[in-house]
Amino acid sequence: MSIDFTTVLRDELARGTSLDDALLTLREQGASVIDSIKSVREVECVPLGDAKQLVSSSPTWSDIRESHAAFIEELIQSLGVNA
């Protein structure tokens, strides 16, 4: 059975849970970053870019954000690109 993360997010926010805590609940229930972005976009009625920003700036996904930043930096260095 798959979880409807949009419904979970909507319910958490309706209970007065902060967005950061609601995103933590989603992650604890198995949501990916993509699932979280899709849910935020739908529930908050924001453009995709805004949803991505809200999710990526959340403490819930800080480990992913840091690993992506490290990966990008390593890739740039390995390619010899001057950024």
N, C-alpha and C positions, 0 to 999 in steps of 0.2 A: 504494500500500500504506500503510495507516495503522499508526502505531506504538501498541503497547499500553503506555501510560505507566505503568500500574499494575505491570506486569511489570518494566519498567525500574527503577522505584523499589524494588520488592521485591528485585531482584537487586543493586542498588547498596547497599542497607542490609545485605543478607546478606554482602556483601563487607567490611562494616565501615565503609563510607562514612558520614559524618555526614549528618543530614537536610538541612542547608543545602547541602552539596556535591551531594547526590543531587538536590535541587531544581534546582540549577544545571545538572546533566546533563539533567534533563527539559527545562528551558528551551532549552538548546543544541540539543536534538533537536526543538524546535518546539512544546513543550507550552505551553498558555495557563495563565493563573491558574486558570481553572475546571478544566482537566485536572489541574493540580497538586493542587488541593483535593480533587477526586474520588479521586485516587490516594492521597493521604495518608489520607483518610477510610477507604478500604478497607484499605490496608496496615497502618495503625496502629490500626485498629478504634476510632476515636474519633468522637464526635458531629460533625455538620457544623460547628457553631460552633467547636469546638476545631480542626478541620482548617483552617478559614478563618483562625483566629488564627495557627496554626503557619506557614501559607504567607505570610500578610501580614506577619508579623514577620521573615521570612527576608530576609537581605541580597540574595538573588537577585531578589526582587520589590520592592526598596526604591524603584526609579524609578517603578513603577506606584503604590505606596502614596503617594508624595509627590505625584504628579500628581493622584491621586484626592482627596487632602486639599486641594490647591490649588483644584481644581474645586469641591469642597463649600464651601470658604470663599468663593470668588467668587460662587457661587450664593446663599449666605446673604446676602452683602452686596448683591447685585443685587435681591434680594427685599425688602431692608430688614428682615429678621428679626433680632430681638435674641436671640442665642443665649447 
